[in-house]
């Protein structure tokens, strides 16, 4: 079942990508893509219909295609000077990110594990 499902999913994604890349390749459509995604992130609850639509899937594929080259060129490792604090992967949890911003970062580098 898993193999069949992944083949079916891949076929659907390829169909979506092909449909979208052939219909919109100009700067105007790129600007509309950016605006749709920015608006959705500003207030996700107002854009539930968009988030559940095929258009959102198509937009994610278009965005991925546009940034792929940039991300492929970036280093996989980041070298940091001490002292540095690393917070775990928040998986898009904006509430956690806001918590860190409001409660942790303003404490500065005086906050250490040894204190």
C-alpha positions as CSV (number, residue, x, y, z in Angstrom):
1,X,0.0,0.0,0.0
2,X,2.8,2.5,0.9
3,X,4.6,2.1,-2.4
4,X,1.3,2.6,-4.3
5,X,0.4,5.6,-2.2
6,X,3.8,7.3,-2.8
7,X,3.6,6.6,-6.5
8,X,0.1,8.2,-6.6
9,X,1.2,11.1,-4.5
10,X,4.3,11.7,-6.8
11,X,2.0,11.6,-9.8
12,X,-0.3,14.2,-8.3
13,X,2.5,16.5,-7.3
14,X,4.0,16.3,-10.8
15,X,0.7,17.1,-12.4
16,X,0.3,20.1,-10.1
17,X,3.8,21.4,-10.8
18,X,3.4,20.9,-14.6
19,X,0.1,22.8,-14.6
20,X,1.4,25.7,-12.6
21,X,4.8,26.1,-14.3
22,X,3.3,26.2,-17.7
23,X,0.7,28.8,-16.9
24,X,2.7,31.4,-14.9
25,X,6.3,32.3,-15.4
26,X,6.3,36.1,-15.3
27,X,7.2,38.6,-12.6
28,X,3.6,39.6,-12.1
29,X,2.6,36.0,-11.1
30,X,5.6,35.8,-8.8
31,X,4.5,39.0,-7.1
32,X,1.0,37.5,-6.6
33,X,2.5,34.3,-5.2
34,X,4.5,36.3,-2.7
35,X,1.4,38.4,-1.7
36,X,-0.8,35.3,-1.2
37,X,1.8,33.6,1.0
38,X,2.6,36.8,3.0
39,X,-1.1,37.4,3.6
40,X,-1.6,33.8,4.7
41,X,1.2,34.0,7.2
42,X,-0.1,37.3,8.6
43,X,-3.4,35.8,9.6
44,X,-3.6,32.0,8.9
45,X,-7.1,31.7,10.4
46,X,-8.5,34.1,7.7
47,X,-7.0,31.9,4.9
48,X,-8.2,28.4,5.8
49,X,-9.8,28.0,2.4
50,X,-6.5,28.8,0.7
51,X,-4.5,26.5,3.0
52,X,-6.9,23.6,2.1
53,X,-6.9,24.3,-1.6
54,X,-4.9,23.0,-4.6
55,X,-3.7,26.6,-5.1
56,X,-1.8,26.5,-1.9
57,X,-0.1,23.2,-3.0
58,X,0.7,24.7,-6.3
59,X,2.1,27.9,-4.7
60,X,4.3,25.8,-2.4
61,X,5.7,24.0,-5.4
62,X,6.3,27.2,-7.2
63,X,8.0,28.8,-4.2
64,X,10.2,25.7,-3.8
65,X,11.2,25.8,-7.4
66,X,12.2,29.5,-7.1
67,X,14.4,29.1,-4.0
68,X,15.8,25.6,-4.7
69,X,19.0,26.9,-6.4
70,X,19.7,29.3,-3.5
71,X,19.2,26.6,-0.9
72,X,21.3,24.1,-2.8
73,X,24.2,26.6,-2.8
74,X,24.1,27.3,1.0
75,X,26.3,25.4,3.4
76,X,24.6,22.7,5.4
77,X,26.6,23.6,8.6
78,X,26.6,26.9,10.3
79,X,29.8,27.8,12.3
80,X,29.1,29.9,15.3
81,X,31.4,31.6,17.8
82,X,30.8,31.0,21.5
83,X,28.7,31.9,23.4
84,X,25.8,30.9,21.3
85,X,22.4,29.5,22.1
86,X,20.6,27.0,19.9
87,X,16.9,26.4,20.3
88,X,15.5,23.2,18.9
89,X,13.6,22.9,15.6
90,X,10.3,24.5,16.2
91,X,8.7,23.0,13.1
92,X,6.9,26.2,12.2
93,X,5.4,26.6,15.6
94,X,5.1,30.4,15.7
95,X,3.7,30.4,19.2
96,X,7.0,28.9,20.5
97,X,9.0,31.4,18.4
98,X,7.1,34.3,19.9
99,X,7.7,32.8,23.4
100,X,11.4,32.7,22.8
101,X,11.3,36.3,21.4
102,X,9.3,37.7,24.3
103,X,10.9,35.8,27.2
104,X,14.3,34.5,26.4
105,X,16.1,36.6,23.8
106,X,15.7,39.8,25.8
107,X,17.7,38.3,28.7
108,X,20.8,38.5,26.5
109,X,24.0,36.5,26.8
110,X,23.9,36.7,30.6
111,X,21.6,33.7,30.6
112,X,23.8,30.7,30.7
113,X,23.3,27.1,31.7
114,X,25.8,27.5,34.6
115,X,23.9,30.2,36.3
